[in-house]
Amino acid sequence: MNRFEDILAECIDEVRAGKAGIEDCLGRSPSMRGQLEPLLRIALEMREAPDGTPSPAFKMEARA
């Protein structure tokens, strides 16, 4: 990864872990703030997709 990608990944990890706030991360890299801020905010709004595996009960009902 390049420096920008490393900083973005580190900020995402730190904010999700509660170790830093968005402004803390942006303040450490002021020259990259314009690029970093929108990507950081988008990444933090995204959530992992829920498990799409149907439950055994649903499978039985669907077959019936």
PyMOL Python script that loads the backbone (N, CA, C, O; Angstrom):
from pymol import cmd

cmd.read_pdbstr("""\
ATOM      1  N   MET A   1       0.837  -1.182   0.000  1.00  0.00           N
ATOM      2  CA  MET A   1       0.000   0.000   0.000  1.00  0.00           C
ATOM      3  C   MET A   1       0.886   1.250   0.000  1.00  0.00           C
ATOM      4  O   MET A   1       2.035   1.230   0.441  1.00  0.00           O
ATOM      5  N   ASN A   2       0.313   2.314  -0.503  1.00  0.00           N
ATOM      6  CA  ASN A   2       1.074   3.561  -0.438  1.00  0.00           C
ATOM      7  C   ASN A   2       0.754   4.294   0.862  1.00  0.00           C
ATOM      8  O   ASN A   2      -0.098   3.853   1.633  1.00  0.00           O
ATOM      9  N   ARG A   3       1.410   5.368   1.093  1.00  0.00           N
ATOM     10  CA  ARG A   3       1.272   6.104   2.358  1.00  0.00           C
ATOM     11  C   ARG A   3      -0.175   6.535   2.609  1.00  0.00           C
ATOM     12  O   ARG A   3      -0.674   6.388   3.725  1.00  0.00           O
ATOM     13  N   PHE A   4      -0.852   7.064   1.591  1.00  0.00           N
ATOM     14  CA  PHE A   4      -2.235   7.503   1.750  1.00  0.00           C
ATOM     15  C   PHE A   4      -3.127   6.343   2.180  1.00  0.00           C
ATOM     16  O   PHE A   4      -3.918   6.478   3.113  1.00  0.00           O
ATOM     17  N   GLU A   5      -3.001   5.208   1.501  1.00  0.00           N
ATOM     18  CA  GLU A   5      -3.820   4.042   1.830  1.00  0.00           C
ATOM     19  C   GLU A   5      -3.539   3.551   3.244  1.00  0.00           C
ATOM     20  O   GLU A   5      -4.457   3.147   3.958  1.00  0.00           O
ATOM     21  N   ASP A   6      -2.280   3.584   3.646  1.00  0.00           N
ATOM     22  CA  ASP A   6      -1.919   3.176   5.006  1.00  0.00           C
ATOM     23  C   ASP A   6      -2.565   4.086   6.045  1.00  0.00           C
ATOM     24  O   ASP A   6      -3.092   3.617   7.054  1.00  0.00           O
ATOM     25  N   ILE A   7      -2.517   5.392   5.788  1.00  0.00           N
ATOM     26  CA  ILE A   7      -3.100   6.355   6.726  1.00  0.00           C
ATOM     27  C   ILE A   7      -4.607   6.166   6.798  1.00  0.00           C
ATOM     28  O   ILE A   7      -5.177   6.181   7.889  1.00  0.00           O
ATOM     29  N   LEU A   8      -5.262   5.990   5.656  1.00  0.00           N
ATOM     30  CA  LEU A   8      -6.709   5.781   5.637  1.00  0.00           C
ATOM     31  C   LEU A   8      -7.086   4.518   6.411  1.00  0.00           C
ATOM     32  O   LEU A   8      -8.002   4.545   7.233  1.00  0.00           O
ATOM     33  N   ALA A   9      -6.391   3.425   6.156  1.00  0.00           N
ATOM     34  CA  ALA A   9      -6.682   2.162   6.845  1.00  0.00           C
ATOM     35  C   ALA A   9      -6.462   2.297   8.349  1.00  0.00           C
ATOM     36  O   ALA A   9      -7.258   1.796   9.143  1.00  0.00           O
ATOM     37  N   GLU A  10      -5.396   2.964   8.734  1.00  0.00           N
ATOM     38  CA  GLU A  10      -5.103   3.157  10.154  1.00  0.00           C
ATOM     39  C   GLU A  10      -6.199   4.000  10.820  1.00  0.00           C
ATOM     40  O   GLU A  10      -6.644   3.686  11.924  1.00  0.00           O
ATOM     41  N   CYS A  11      -6.626   5.060  10.150  1.00  0.00           N
ATOM     42  CA  CYS A  11      -7.683   5.913  10.709  1.00  0.00           C
ATOM     43  C   CYS A  11      -8.995   5.145  10.863  1.00  0.00           C
ATOM     44  O   CYS A  11      -9.672   5.260  11.885  1.00  0.00           O
ATOM     45  N   ILE A  12      -9.342   4.377   9.860  1.00  0.00           N
ATOM     46  CA  ILE A  12     -10.575   3.585   9.932  1.00  0.00           C
ATOM     47  C   ILE A  12     -10.513   2.646  11.128  1.00  0.00           C
ATOM     48  O   ILE A  12     -11.462   2.562  11.907  1.00  0.00           O
ATOM     49  N   ASP A  13      -9.404   1.947  11.271  1.00  0.00           N
ATOM     50  CA  ASP A  13      -9.245   1.009  12.389  1.00  0.00           C
ATOM     51  C   ASP A  13      -9.336   1.721  13.733  1.00  0.00           C
ATOM     52  O   ASP A  13     -10.012   1.245  14.646  1.00  0.00           O
ATOM     53  N   GLU A  14      -8.657   2.863  13.859  1.00  0.00           N
ATOM     54  CA  GLU A  14      -8.635   3.581  15.129  1.00  0.00           C
ATOM     55  C   GLU A  14     -10.006   4.150  15.490  1.00  0.00           C
ATOM     56  O   GLU A  14     -10.412   4.096  16.651  1.00  0.00           O
ATOM     57  N   VAL A  15     -10.716   4.691  14.514  1.00  0.00           N
ATOM     58  CA  VAL A  15     -12.032   5.258  14.804  1.00  0.00           C
ATOM     59  C   VAL A  15     -13.019   4.147  15.160  1.00  0.00           C
ATOM     60  O   VAL A  15     -13.791   4.291  16.107  1.00  0.00           O
ATOM     61  N   ARG A  16     -13.002   3.055  14.421  1.00  0.00           N
ATOM     62  CA  ARG A  16     -13.909   1.931  14.726  1.00  0.00           C
ATOM     63  C   ARG A  16     -13.619   1.332  16.100  1.00  0.00           C
ATOM     64  O   ARG A  16     -14.534   0.870  16.782  1.00  0.00           O
ATOM     65  N   ALA A  17     -12.361   1.339  16.505  1.00  0.00           N
ATOM     66  CA  ALA A  17     -11.975   0.787  17.808  1.00  0.00           C
ATOM     67  C   ALA A  17     -12.187   1.788  18.941  1.00  0.00           C
ATOM     68  O   ALA A  17     -12.015   1.447  20.111  1.00  0.00           O
ATOM     69  N   GLY A  18     -12.558   3.015  18.600  1.00  0.00           N
ATOM     70  CA  GLY A  18     -12.768   4.031  19.620  1.00  0.00           C
ATOM     71  C   GLY A  18     -11.486   4.630  20.163  1.00  0.00           C
ATOM     72  O   GLY A  18     -11.503   5.287  21.204  1.00  0.00           O
ATOM     73  N   LYS A  19     -10.379   4.415  19.477  1.00  0.00           N
ATOM     74  CA  LYS A  19      -9.085   4.928  19.931  1.00  0.00           C
ATOM     75  C   LYS A  19      -8.856   6.376  19.504  1.00  0.00           C
ATOM     76  O   LYS A  19      -8.034   7.078  20.094  1.00  0.00           O
ATOM     77  N   ALA A  20      -9.586   6.825  18.476  1.00  0.00           N
ATOM     78  CA  ALA A  20      -9.423   8.191  17.961  1.00  0.00           C
ATOM     79  C   ALA A  20     -10.720   8.628  17.306  1.00  0.00           C
ATOM     80  O   ALA A  20     -11.551   7.802  16.928  1.00  0.00           O
ATOM     81  N   GLY A  21     -10.878   9.921  17.178  1.00  0.00           N
ATOM     82  CA  GLY A  21     -12.016  10.463  16.458  1.00  0.00           C
ATOM     83  C   GLY A  21     -11.590  10.833  15.044  1.00  0.00           C
ATOM     84  O   GLY A  21     -10.401  10.852  14.726  1.00  0.00           O
ATOM     85  N   ILE A  22     -12.570  11.124  14.207  1.00  0.00           N
ATOM     86  CA  ILE A  22     -12.272  11.500  12.830  1.00  0.00           C
ATOM     87  C   ILE A  22     -11.359  12.722  12.792  1.00  0.00           C
ATOM     88  O   ILE A  22     -10.381  12.747  12.045  1.00  0.00           O
ATOM     89  N   GLU A  23     -11.678  13.732  13.594  1.00  0.00           N
ATOM     90  CA  GLU A  23     -10.870  14.952  13.596  1.00  0.00           C
ATOM     91  C   GLU A  23      -9.444  14.690  14.070  1.00  0.00           C
ATOM     92  O   GLU A  23      -8.504  15.327  13.593  1.00  0.00           O
ATOM     93  N   ASP A  24      -9.280  13.757  15.004  1.00  0.00           N
ATOM     94  CA  ASP A  24      -7.931  13.388  15.460  1.00  0.00           C
ATOM     95  C   ASP A  24      -7.105  12.857  14.288  1.00  0.00           C
ATOM     96  O   ASP A  24      -5.961  13.262  14.084  1.00  0.00           O
ATOM     97  N   CYS A  25      -7.702  11.950  13.531  1.00  0.00           N
ATOM     98  CA  CYS A  25      -6.993  11.366  12.388  1.00  0.00           C
ATOM     99  C   CYS A  25      -6.688  12.413  11.331  1.00  0.00           C
ATOM    100  O   CYS A  25      -5.582  12.454  10.791  1.00  0.00           O
ATOM    101  N   LEU A  26      -7.658  13.251  11.040  1.00  0.00           N
ATOM    102  CA  LEU A  26      -7.455  14.273  10.014  1.00  0.00           C
ATOM    103  C   LEU A  26      -6.393  15.280  10.439  1.00  0.00           C
ATOM    104  O   LEU A  26      -5.653  15.795   9.600  1.00  0.00           O
ATOM    105  N   GLY A  27      -6.316  15.559  11.726  1.00  0.00           N
ATOM    106  CA  GLY A  27      -5.337  16.504  12.241  1.00  0.00           C
ATOM    107  C   GLY A  27      -3.910  16.009  12.134  1.00  0.00           C
ATOM    108  O   GLY A  27      -2.974  16.807  12.089  1.00  0.00           O
ATOM    109  N   ARG A  28      -3.738  14.701  12.093  1.00  0.00           N
ATOM    110  CA  ARG A  28      -2.387  14.134  11.980  1.00  0.00           C
ATOM    111  C   ARG A  28      -1.847  14.210  10.558  1.00  0.00           C
ATOM    112  O   ARG A  28      -0.637  14.136  10.344  1.00  0.00           O
ATOM    113  N   SER A  29      -2.745  14.358   9.586  1.00  0.00           N
ATOM    114  CA  SER A  29      -2.325  14.407   8.179  1.00  0.00           C
ATOM    115  C   SER A  29      -3.015  15.572   7.477  1.00  0.00           C
ATOM    116  O   SER A  29      -3.808  15.352   6.561  1.00  0.00           O
ATOM    117  N   PRO A  30      -2.729  16.807   7.889  1.00  0.00           N
ATOM    118  CA  PRO A  30      -3.454  17.955   7.329  1.00  0.00           C
ATOM    119  C   PRO A  30      -3.267  18.130   5.820  1.00  0.00           C
ATOM    120  O   PRO A  30      -4.163  18.640   5.147  1.00  0.00           O
ATOM    121  N   SER A  31      -2.137  17.722   5.286  1.00  0.00           N
ATOM    122  CA  SER A  31      -1.926  17.869   3.848  1.00  0.00           C
ATOM    123  C   SER A  31      -2.797  16.921   3.029  1.00  0.00           C
ATOM    124  O   SER A  31      -2.998  17.142   1.834  1.00  0.00           O
ATOM    125  N   MET A  32      -3.316  15.867   3.660  1.00  0.00           N
ATOM    126  CA  MET A  32      -4.157  14.889   2.965  1.00  0.00           C
ATOM    127  C   MET A  32      -5.626  15.015   3.339  1.00  0.00           C
ATOM    128  O   MET A  32      -6.452  14.227   2.879  1.00  0.00           O
ATOM    129  N   ARG A  33      -5.955  15.985   4.157  1.00  0.00           N
ATOM    130  CA  ARG A  33      -7.313  16.116   4.682  1.00  0.00           C
ATOM    131  C   ARG A  33      -8.374  16.132   3.576  1.00  0.00           C
ATOM    132  O   ARG A  33      -9.400  15.463   3.700  1.00  0.00           O
ATOM    133  N   GLY A  34      -8.141  16.875   2.513  1.00  0.00           N
ATOM    134  CA  GLY A  34      -9.122  16.982   1.433  1.00  0.00           C
ATOM    135  C   GLY A  34      -9.455  15.652   0.792  1.00  0.00           C
ATOM    136  O   GLY A  34     -10.603  15.419   0.413  1.00  0.00           O
ATOM    137  N   GLN A  35      -8.479  14.783   0.663  1.00  0.00           N
ATOM    138  CA  GLN A  35      -8.691  13.453   0.091  1.00  0.00           C
ATOM    139  C   GLN A  35      -9.172  12.472   1.150  1.00  0.00           C
ATOM    140  O   GLN A  35     -10.030  11.629   0.889  1.00  0.00           O
ATOM    141  N   LEU A  36      -8.624  12.590   2.316  1.00  0.00           N
ATOM    142  CA  LEU A  36      -8.862  11.625   3.381  1.00  0.00           C
ATOM    143  C   LEU A  36     -10.266  11.726   3.982  1.00  0.00           C
ATOM    144  O   LEU A  36     -10.916  10.708   4.218  1.00  0.00           O
ATOM    145  N   GLU A  37     -10.724  12.934   4.226  1.00  0.00           N
ATOM    146  CA  GLU A  37     -11.987  13.116   4.952  1.00  0.00           C
ATOM    147  C   GLU A  37     -13.187  12.440   4.284  1.00  0.00           C
ATOM    148  O   GLU A  37     -13.897  11.693   4.957  1.00  0.00           O
ATOM    149  N   PRO A  38     -13.446  12.669   2.986  1.00  0.00           N
ATOM    150  CA  PRO A  38     -14.643  12.030   2.421  1.00  0.00           C
ATOM    151  C   PRO A  38     -14.560  10.505   2.414  1.00  0.00           C
ATOM    152  O   PRO A  38     -15.560   9.831   2.659  1.00  0.00           O
ATOM    153  N   LEU A  39     -13.391   9.964   2.139  1.00  0.00           N
ATOM    154  CA  LEU A  39     -13.249   8.503   2.125  1.00  0.00           C
ATOM    155  C   LEU A  39     -13.391   7.919   3.524  1.00  0.00           C
ATOM    156  O   LEU A  39     -13.993   6.861   3.706  1.00  0.00           O
ATOM    157  N   LEU A  40     -12.841   8.605   4.496  1.00  0.00           N
ATOM    158  CA  LEU A  40     -12.936   8.146   5.875  1.00  0.00           C
ATOM    159  C   LEU A  40     -14.393   8.149   6.336  1.00  0.00           C
ATOM    160  O   LEU A  40     -14.849   7.188   6.957  1.00  0.00           O
ATOM    161  N   ARG A  41     -15.112   9.208   6.042  1.00  0.00           N
ATOM    162  CA  ARG A  41     -16.524   9.291   6.446  1.00  0.00           C
ATOM    163  C   ARG A  41     -17.370   8.224   5.762  1.00  0.00           C
ATOM    164  O   ARG A  41     -18.235   7.617   6.394  1.00  0.00           O
ATOM    165  N   ILE A  42     -17.126   7.992   4.477  1.00  0.00           N
ATOM    166  CA  ILE A  42     -17.873   6.951   3.763  1.00  0.00           C
ATOM    167  C   ILE A  42     -17.554   5.581   4.335  1.00  0.00           C
ATOM    168  O   ILE A  42     -18.458   4.779   4.572  1.00  0.00           O
ATOM    169  N   ALA A  43     -16.287   5.309   4.554  1.00  0.00           N
ATOM    170  CA  ALA A  43     -15.882   3.998   5.075  1.00  0.00           C
ATOM    171  C   ALA A  43     -16.502   3.735   6.444  1.00  0.00           C
ATOM    172  O   ALA A  43     -16.882   2.605   6.751  1.00  0.00           O
ATOM    173  N   LEU A  44     -16.604   4.773   7.260  1.00  0.00           N
ATOM    174  CA  LEU A  44     -17.147   4.583   8.597  1.00  0.00           C
ATOM    175  C   LEU A  44     -18.666   4.454   8.597  1.00  0.00           C
ATOM    176  O   LEU A  44     -19.242   3.943   9.557  1.00  0.00           O
ATOM    177  N   GLU A  45     -19.319   4.909   7.535  1.00  0.00           N
ATOM    178  CA  GLU A  45     -20.766   4.749   7.440  1.00  0.00           C
ATOM    179  C   GLU A  45     -21.146   3.358   6.956  1.00  0.00           C
ATOM    180  O   GLU A  45     -22.257   2.889   7.199  1.00  0.00           O
ATOM    181  N   MET A  46     -20.222   2.708   6.275  1.00  0.00           N
ATOM    182  CA  MET A  46     -20.496   1.378   5.743  1.00  0.00           C
ATOM    183  C   MET A  46     -20.480   0.339   6.858  1.00  0.00           C
ATOM    184  O   MET A  46     -19.700   0.433   7.806  1.00  0.00           O
ATOM    185  N   ARG A  47     -21.323  -0.612   6.730  1.00  0.00           N
ATOM    186  CA  ARG A  47     -21.379  -1.714   7.682  1.00  0.00           C
ATOM    187  C   ARG A  47     -21.177  -3.016   6.917  1.00  0.00           C
ATOM    188  O   ARG A  47     -21.381  -3.079   5.704  1.00  0.00           O
ATOM    189  N   GLU A  48     -20.779  -4.036   7.632  1.00  0.00           N
ATOM    190  CA  GLU A  48     -20.645  -5.340   6.991  1.00  0.00           C
ATOM    191  C   GLU A  48     -22.032  -5.874   6.662  1.00  0.00           C
ATOM    192  O   GLU A  48     -22.991  -5.649   7.401  1.00  0.00           O
ATOM    193  N   ALA A  49     -22.122  -6.578   5.553  1.00  0.00           N
ATOM    194  CA  ALA A  49     -23.402  -7.155   5.144  1.00  0.00           C
ATOM    195  C   ALA A  49     -23.793  -8.263   6.115  1.00  0.00           C
ATOM    196  O   ALA A  49     -22.940  -9.018   6.581  1.00  0.00           O
ATOM    197  N   PRO A  50     -25.076  -8.355   6.414  1.00  0.00           N
ATOM    198  CA  PRO A  50     -25.509  -9.432   7.308  1.00  0.00           C
ATOM    199  C   PRO A  50     -25.347 -10.795   6.626  1.00  0.00           C
ATOM    200  O   PRO A  50     -25.280 -10.895   5.400  1.00  0.00           O
ATOM    201  N   ASP A  51     -25.288 -11.812   7.436  1.00  0.00           N
ATOM    202  CA  ASP A  51     -25.173 -13.172   6.925  1.00  0.00           C
ATOM    203  C   ASP A  51     -26.423 -13.492   6.108  1.00  0.00           C
ATOM    204  O   ASP A  51     -27.541 -13.358   6.606  1.00  0.00           O
ATOM    205  N   GLY A  52     -26.240 -13.911   4.868  1.00  0.00           N
ATOM    206  CA  GLY A  52     -27.367 -14.181   3.980  1.00  0.00           C
ATOM    207  C   GLY A  52     -27.794 -15.636   3.967  1.00  0.00           C
ATOM    208  O   GLY A  52     -28.596 -16.034   3.122  1.00  0.00           O
ATOM    209  N   THR A  53     -27.278 -16.434   4.882  1.00  0.00           N
ATOM    210  CA  THR A  53     -27.616 -17.850   4.933  1.00  0.00           C
ATOM    211  C   THR A  53     -28.974 -18.031   5.601  1.00  0.00           C
ATOM    212  O   THR A  53     -29.165 -17.590   6.734  1.00  0.00           O
ATOM    213  N   PRO A  54     -29.920 -18.673   4.916  1.00  0.00           N
ATOM    214  CA  PRO A  54     -31.236 -18.882   5.531  1.00  0.00           C
ATOM    215  C   PRO A  54     -31.154 -19.862   6.702  1.00  0.00           C
ATOM    216  O   PRO A  54     -30.348 -20.793   6.696  1.00  0.00           O
ATOM    217  N   SER A  55     -31.991 -19.638   7.691  1.00  0.00           N
ATOM    218  CA  SER A  55     -32.015 -20.519   8.860  1.00  0.00           C
ATOM    219  C   SER A  55     -32.648 -21.856   8.479  1.00  0.00           C
ATOM    220  O   SER A  55     -33.386 -21.935   7.496  1.00  0.00           O
ATOM    221  N   PRO A  56     -32.364 -22.905   9.250  1.00  0.00           N
ATOM    222  CA  PRO A  56     -33.003 -24.198   8.977  1.00  0.00           C
ATOM    223  C   PRO A  56     -34.531 -24.111   9.025  1.00  0.00           C
ATOM    224  O   PRO A  56     -35.216 -24.776   8.247  1.00  0.00           O
ATOM    225  N   ALA A  57     -35.063 -23.295   9.934  1.00  0.00           N
ATOM    226  CA  ALA A  57     -36.526 -23.156  10.023  1.00  0.00           C
ATOM    227  C   ALA A  57     -37.086 -22.532   8.742  1.00  0.00           C
ATOM    228  O   ALA A  57     -38.121 -22.967   8.238  1.00  0.00           O
ATOM    229  N   PHE A  58     -36.412 -21.529   8.226  1.00  0.00           N
ATOM    230  CA  PHE A  58     -36.861 -20.910   6.984  1.00  0.00           C
ATOM    231  C   PHE A  58     -36.832 -21.893   5.831  1.00  0.00           C
ATOM    232  O   PHE A  58     -37.753 -21.920   5.015  1.00  0.00           O
ATOM    233  N   LYS A  59     -35.786 -22.702   5.754  1.00  0.00           N
ATOM    234  CA  LYS A  59     -35.674 -23.700   4.686  1.00  0.00           C
ATOM    235  C   LYS A  59     -36.815 -24.685   4.759  1.00  0.00           C
ATOM    236  O   LYS A  59     -37.387 -25.047   3.731  1.00  0.00           O
ATOM    237  N   MET A  60     -37.158 -25.128   5.958  1.00  0.00           N
ATOM    238  CA  MET A  60     -38.264 -26.099   6.107  1.00  0.00           C
ATOM    239  C   MET A  60     -39.582 -25.468   5.680  1.00  0.00           C
ATOM    240  O   MET A  60     -40.380 -26.112   4.999  1.00  0.00           O
ATOM    241  N   GLU A  61     -39.823 -24.218   6.070  1.00  0.00           N
ATOM    242  CA  GLU A  61     -41.055 -23.532   5.696  1.00  0.00           C
ATOM    243  C   GLU A  61     -41.123 -23.329   4.190  1.00  0.00           C
ATOM    244  O   GLU A  61     -42.192 -23.458   3.593  1.00  0.00           O
ATOM    245  N   ALA A  62     -40.013 -23.019   3.585  1.00  0.00           N
ATOM    246  CA  ALA A  62     -39.991 -22.775   2.147  1.00  0.00           C
ATOM    247  C   ALA A  62     -40.289 -24.048   1.368  1.00  0.00           C
ATOM    248  O   ALA A  62     -40.907 -24.005   0.304  1.00  0.00           O
ATOM    249  N   ARG A  63     -39.855 -25.157   1.892  1.00  0.00           N
ATOM    250  CA  ARG A  63     -40.105 -26.436   1.213  1.00  0.00           C
ATOM    251  C   ARG A  63     -41.567 -26.849   1.333  1.00  0.00           C
ATOM    252  O   ARG A  63     -42.096 -27.536   0.459  1.00  0.00           O
ATOM    253  N   ALA A  64     -42.208 -26.438   2.397  1.00  0.00           N
ATOM    254  CA  ALA A  64     -43.598 -26.869   2.666  1.00  0.00           C
ATOM    255  C   ALA A  64     -44.607 -26.213   1.786  1.00  0.00           C
ATOM    256  O   ALA A  64     -45.802 -26.484   1.907  1.00  0.00           O
TER     257      ALA A  64
END
""", "prot")
cmd.dss("prot")
cmd.show_as("cartoon", "prot")
cmd.util.cbc("prot")
cmd.orient("prot")
